[in-house]
Amino acid sequence: MDGRLLAAIIVVVALLGILTLMALAWRRRVVRDAPSAPEATVPEPRPRAELSLTVLYVATSEHDRPLERLALPGLGFRSRVAVEVSGAGVIIDVPGERPTFVPADAIVGIDQTNLTIDRVVEPGGLIRLSWRPRPEVVADSTFRVLEQADRARLIDAVTAIIPTREAELQPSITPDSGDAPSAVADEPTSTQNESAS
């Protein structure tokens, strides 16, 4: 057999093996995270958006563990999405997926950071929405919002709908919250400057 053909066959087999392992790992993660799937669905009629932005959805991870991905339905893959904020909550509308609805009373907080799974950006370059897909689970969904004005608008709009209640979580120190506005359970978050690693 020609040496080049044999080498090509070996490369193809190796790639297929890697892709198979990746698919199996993803399937295990989806099964593992199934109990954390959001309970809430978008209300009917759909709430009128007070703010609507097109942003890049990056990932959803465990709260304060930005490298531990949560494979939640509709939020498994990076995509350009529409984010709508109304008095009822936040809708994350991923093309081709069922919209994810985050009720206002499920929102824990919103702030800025600079890192999550597979993504490190400039200080404050990511918006982090902390929320409860289930009462016992807190998740962090991160979004890439390029314009600083849009970041402020999104943070302000979400902060305005967080119900007044005693803080459920201690404010977390994010890698680079800086002086950006933030809120955790209706309580301002202590922040610290940081640089991307």
Disulfide bonds with the S-S distance in Angstrom:
none
